[in-house]
Amino acid sequence: MTTCYYCHGETVERQTTFVHEDDGQFWIIRNVPAYVCTQCGETEYSQETTRRVLALLRQPPRPRDILHVPAYELAAA
């Protein structure tokens, strides 16, 4: 068992969705293994998972899906 760095709650291993924004472009990576805190929801990734995600972002393969997502701006609401 591992504990959360922030609240010291218990973490469990789960598959998550990793979202990264770079210069207005969003990258969504599904089924990323992570440790998620059952108390506060904080997500942590292993060094190996982080290495794999960074490698994928440097040389992305052809995407599995293209998503059309509406974007809103709070200041304009």
The 8 nearest C-alpha neighbors of each residue, nearest first, counted from 0:
[[1, 2, 10, 9, 11, 12, 34, 3],
 [0, 2, 10, 9, 3, 11, 34, 8],
 [1, 3, 9, 7, 8, 10, 4, 0],
 [2, 4, 7, 8, 5, 6, 36, 10],
 [3, 5, 7, 6, 2, 8, 41, 43],
 [6, 4, 3, 7, 41, 8, 39, 2],
 [5, 7, 8, 3, 4, 39, 38, 2],
 [8, 6, 3, 2, 4, 5, 9, 36],
 [7, 9, 3, 6, 2, 38, 36, 10],
 [8, 10, 2, 36, 37, 3, 1, 7],
 [11, 9, 36, 35, 2, 34, 1, 37],
 [10, 12, 34, 35, 13, 36, 9, 37],
 [11, 13, 34, 33, 35, 10, 32, 14],
 [14, 12, 33, 32, 15, 34, 11, 35],
 [13, 15, 32, 30, 31, 33, 16, 12],
 [16, 14, 31, 30, 32, 13, 17, 33],
 [15, 17, 29, 28, 30, 31, 18, 27],
 [16, 18, 28, 27, 29, 15, 31, 19],
 [19, 17, 27, 26, 16, 28, 20, 25],
 [18, 20, 26, 25, 27, 21, 17, 24],
 [21, 19, 25, 24, 23, 26, 22, 18],
 [20, 22, 24, 23, 25, 19, 26, 56],
 [21, 23, 24, 20, 25, 19, 26, 56],
 [24, 22, 21, 20, 25, 19, 26, 70],
 [23, 25, 21, 20, 22, 26, 19, 27],
 [26, 24, 20, 19, 21, 27, 23, 18],
 [25, 27, 19, 18, 20, 28, 24, 21],
 [28, 26, 18, 17, 29, 25, 19, 16],
 [27, 29, 17, 16, 18, 26, 30, 31],
 [28, 30, 16, 31, 17, 27, 15, 14],
 [31, 29, 14, 15, 16, 32, 28, 17],
 [30, 32, 15, 14, 29, 16, 33, 17],
 [33, 31, 14, 13, 15, 30, 12, 48],
 [34, 32, 44, 13, 12, 43, 14, 35],
 [33, 35, 12, 43, 11, 10, 42, 13],
 [36, 34, 42, 10, 11, 41, 40, 33],
 [35, 37, 10, 40, 41, 38, 9, 39],
 [38, 36, 10, 9, 40, 39, 35, 8],
 [37, 39, 36, 8, 40, 9, 6, 10],
 [38, 40, 41, 36, 37, 6, 8, 5],
 [41, 39, 36, 35, 37, 38, 42, 10],
 [40, 42, 36, 39, 35, 43, 3, 5],
 [43, 41, 35, 34, 40, 33, 36, 44],
 [44, 42, 34, 33, 35, 41, 45, 3],
 [45, 43, 33, 48, 49, 34, 46, 42],
 [44, 46, 48, 47, 49, 43, 33, 34],
 [45, 47, 49, 48, 50, 44, 51, 43],
 [46, 48, 50, 45, 49, 51, 44, 52],
 [49, 47, 51, 45, 50, 46, 44, 52],
 [48, 50, 46, 52, 47, 51, 53, 44],
 [49, 51, 47, 53, 48, 52, 46, 54],
 [50, 52, 54, 48, 49, 53, 55, 47],
 [53, 51, 55, 49, 54, 50, 48, 56],
 [54, 52, 56, 50, 55, 51, 49, 57],
 [55, 53, 51, 57, 52, 56, 50, 58],
 [54, 56, 59, 52, 58, 53, 57, 51],
 [55, 57, 53, 59, 54, 58, 52, 26],
 [58, 56, 54, 55, 59, 53, 52, 60],
 [59, 57, 55, 56, 54, 60, 53, 61],
 [58, 60, 55, 56, 57, 61, 62, 54],
 [61, 59, 62, 58, 55, 63, 56, 57],
 [60, 62, 63, 59, 64, 58, 65, 55],
 [63, 61, 64, 60, 65, 59, 28, 27],
 [62, 64, 61, 65, 60, 66, 28, 29],
 [65, 63, 62, 66, 61, 27, 67, 28],
 [64, 66, 67, 62, 63, 68, 27, 61],
 [67, 65, 68, 64, 27, 69, 63, 62],
 [66, 68, 69, 65, 70, 64, 25, 27],
 [67, 69, 66, 70, 65, 71, 25, 27],
 [68, 70, 71, 67, 66, 72, 25, 73],
 [71, 69, 68, 72, 67, 73, 23, 25],
 [72, 70, 73, 69, 75, 76, 74, 68],
 [73, 71, 75, 74, 76, 70, 69, 23],
 [72, 74, 76, 75, 71, 70, 69, 68],
 [73, 75, 72, 76, 71, 70, 69, 23],
 [74, 76, 73, 72, 71, 70, 69, 23],
 [75, 73, 74, 72, 71, 70, 69, 68]]
